[in-house]
Each structure stands twice: as C-alpha cells, then as structure tokens.
Amino acid sequence: MGRRPTIPRFDFVPGVSLMDQQRREPPEFATLEYFLRGYLHEDWKQEHGSLKHAAQQFCHDANSDERNQVLTEWQEFVDSAKAQPLDEIARRLRKLGSAWQPSKTSDLDEITRVLEHYPAE
C-alpha cells in the first residue's frame, strides 16, 4: 500500500504548536456586533447621514428575527453600560466593531427608539 496523500489542514502548521482545539463560545453580543460592524462602520456618516438613518437602514434590511435579536442585545448592552462613563461605553462599542462613538448618553437612546419602533419611525 502506498502512502495516502496528506490533506492540508488549517489548524496545523509545521513547526508551530497546535492551535487551540476547544470550541469557543460565541461573542456575548454576536448579533449586535454584526449590526455595529455593518451599519456603524467607518463610513457610516457618509453612507447613512445620521445615526437614526443608519439604524433605520439596518431595520429595513434585516428580517424580524434579526431585528428582535439586535434589540435584545442592544438593550442588554445599554443596561450594562448605565453606570459606566461615556469613554468606557465608547471603548466597548469600538471593541464590538463600531466606528461610531456616542458624544452623549442620549445617543444610545436614539438607537433604542429606532429599534423599538421600527417601522413607525
């Protein structure tokens, strides 16, 4: 019997220790991260003009399950951020992929209103 051909593996690089084989938990705010990266990226202002319009565009593009999941995660994020200073909230948003940074806490409420009241707004 001949030798079987080897199949390249993404998790094995010769000379480098094996990568972590444990399953990783999904990020705490996975759907929220999708929204922030997709709609509040570095060109959000040029693309959407305002925070409200960026959130409305997401609501228009997303299905109801996605909207509900983002609303749930957004509310959890906002609740967890209530006692934090604005610069810490901004840091957490950047970590989730947002280029938009709130200048006041009421900016968070604007996103909440759009997500809660779509399509009425």
C-alpha positions as CSV (number, residue, x, y, z in Angstrom):
1,M,0.0,0.0,0.0
2,G,1.2,3.4,-0.9
3,R,1.1,6.4,1.3
4,R,-2.1,8.3,1.4
5,P,-1.9,11.9,0.2
6,T,-2.0,14.4,3.0
7,I,-4.8,16.9,3.1
8,P,-3.8,20.5,4.1
9,R,-5.2,21.4,7.5
10,F,-5.9,24.9,8.6
11,D,-5.3,24.0,12.2
12,F,-1.8,22.6,11.7
13,V,1.3,24.5,10.6
14,P,4.6,22.6,10.7
15,G,6.9,24.0,13.3
16,V,4.1,25.8,15.1
17,S,2.3,24.4,18.1
18,L,-1.2,23.1,17.6
19,M,-3.9,25.8,17.8
20,D,-6.5,25.7,20.5
21,Q,-8.9,22.9,19.6
22,Q,-11.5,23.8,22.1
23,R,-14.8,25.2,20.8
24,R,-15.1,28.9,21.5
25,E,-18.2,30.4,22.9
26,P,-19.9,32.9,20.5
27,P,-19.3,36.5,21.5
28,E,-21.7,37.9,24.1
29,F,-23.3,40.3,21.6
30,A,-22.8,38.5,18.3
31,T,-25.8,39.9,16.5
32,L,-25.2,43.4,17.9
33,E,-21.6,43.2,16.7
34,Y,-23.0,42.3,13.2
35,F,-25.2,45.4,13.3
36,L,-22.4,47.7,14.6
37,R,-19.8,46.5,12.1
38,G,-22.2,46.5,9.2
39,Y,-24.0,49.8,9.8
40,L,-21.9,51.9,12.1
41,H,-18.5,51.3,10.3
42,E,-16.0,54.0,9.5
43,D,-18.1,55.3,6.6
44,W,-21.5,55.2,8.4
45,K,-21.9,59.0,8.3
46,Q,-21.2,59.3,4.6
47,E,-23.4,56.3,3.8
48,H,-26.4,57.0,6.1
49,G,-26.1,60.7,7.0
50,S,-27.2,60.2,10.6
51,L,-27.3,57.7,13.4
52,K,-31.1,57.4,13.1
53,H,-30.8,56.6,9.4
54,A,-28.1,54.0,9.9
55,A,-30.3,52.2,12.4
56,Q,-33.4,52.5,10.2
57,Q,-31.4,51.1,7.2
58,F,-30.5,48.1,9.4
59,C,-34.1,47.6,10.4
60,H,-35.1,47.8,6.7
61,D,-32.5,45.3,5.6
62,A,-32.9,42.8,8.5
63,N,-35.6,40.3,9.0
64,S,-37.8,40.4,12.1
65,D,-35.7,37.8,14.0
66,E,-32.5,39.7,13.3
67,R,-34.2,43.0,14.4
68,N,-35.5,41.4,17.6
69,Q,-32.1,39.8,18.4
70,V,-30.3,43.1,17.9
71,L,-32.9,45.0,20.0
72,T,-32.5,42.4,22.8
73,E,-28.7,42.6,22.7
74,W,-28.7,46.4,22.4
75,Q,-30.9,46.7,25.5
76,E,-28.6,44.3,27.4
77,F,-25.6,46.4,26.3
78,V,-27.3,49.7,27.3
79,D,-28.4,48.3,30.7
80,S,-24.9,47.0,31.4
81,A,-23.5,50.4,30.4
82,K,-25.8,52.6,32.6
83,A,-23.3,53.1,35.4
84,Q,-20.3,53.5,33.1
85,P,-18.6,56.7,32.0
86,L,-19.1,57.6,28.3
87,D,-15.5,56.9,27.4
88,E,-15.9,53.3,28.7
89,I,-19.1,52.9,26.7
90,A,-17.3,54.2,23.6
91,R,-14.4,51.7,24.2
92,R,-16.9,48.8,24.5
93,L,-18.6,49.9,21.3
94,R,-15.2,50.0,19.5
95,K,-14.4,46.5,20.7
96,L,-17.7,45.4,19.1
97,G,-16.7,46.9,15.8
98,S,-18.4,50.3,15.9
99,A,-16.7,53.3,14.4
100,W,-19.5,55.5,15.7
101,Q,-18.8,56.8,19.1
102,P,-21.5,58.4,21.3
103,S,-20.9,62.0,22.3
104,K,-23.7,61.9,24.9
105,T,-25.6,59.1,26.6
106,S,-28.8,60.2,24.8
107,D,-27.2,59.0,21.6
108,L,-27.8,55.4,22.9
109,D,-31.5,56.2,23.3
110,E,-31.7,57.3,19.7
111,I,-30.7,53.8,18.5
112,T,-33.1,52.2,21.1
113,R,-36.0,54.3,19.8
114,V,-35.4,53.2,16.2
115,L,-35.0,49.5,17.1
116,E,-38.1,49.6,19.3
117,H,-40.4,51.4,17.0
118,Y,-39.5,50.2,13.5
119,P,-41.1,50.7,11.0
120,A,-43.0,53.6,12.7
121,E,-40.1,56.0,12.8
